[in-house]
Amino acid sequence: MMNKITKELLYFVSILSVLALVQHSDLLTSPIERFDRMVEAQNYLHPVLWTFSVYALLGVIRLLLNYILYLKNKGKK
């Protein structure tokens, strides 16, 4: 169970990192400035909400693929 949680947490953090770098390329050059702007605008949750949206979408796709593979393998038996 702990391996599954760790794996899903790694997926979430990876998605968060990719989305942050794609949307805010200045994170590579001046991350402190970006965090200061986030504090000024008080939008602490928007990165987590975007990440959760993408994570949930990918989760649904993963579930559908697993179900399709299950049906395919069930038909072979």
N, C-alpha and C positions, 0 to 999 in steps of 0.2 A: 504494500500500500504506500509506503514512504517513497519507493522508487517512482511510482506513478505521480505522486504529488510533486516530487522534485522535477520530473520530466515535464509536467504541465507548467510548473513555475518557470522552468527554463524556456519553454515556448513563449510564455507571456512576456518575460523580460526581453527575449530576442525580438519579438514583435514591437515592443515598446521602444527598443533601441533603434530598430530599422525605421519605424515611423518618425521618431524624433529626428533622426539624421536626414531623412528625406524631406520632411517639412521644414526643418530649421537647420540649414547647412552651416550657419554661424556657430553651432554647438562645437564644431571642430576647432574653430579659431578663437572664440571667446565665450566659453561656457558660463563664466560668472556673469557676464553681461546679460545673457539670455535668462538666467535664473533671476537676476535682479528685475528684469522686465516682467517676468512671471509673477514675482512678489508684488510689484507695483500694480499690476492688473488684477491681482488676487484670483487668478485662474489656475488654482492648484490641481483641480480634478480633471481638467480637459484632456491631459495626456492619458490618464487612466481610462477615461470614458471612450476615447478613440481606440485605445488598445483593446479594451474589452469588446467593443463592437467588432473589430477585425478578428479577435480571438474567437468570439461567438460564431461569426460567419464561417471561419475556418473549421470550427468544431462541428457545425452542422454538415459541412462538406465531408469532413472525416467520418461522421456517423453514417451518412448516405453511402459513401464508398465502402465502409465496413459492412453495411447491410447488403449492398449489391454483391460483394465478394462472398458473404455468407450464403446468399441465395444461389450464387453460381456454384459454390462448393457443395451445397446441399443437393443440388440437382445431379451432381456427379455420383453421389453415393447410391 
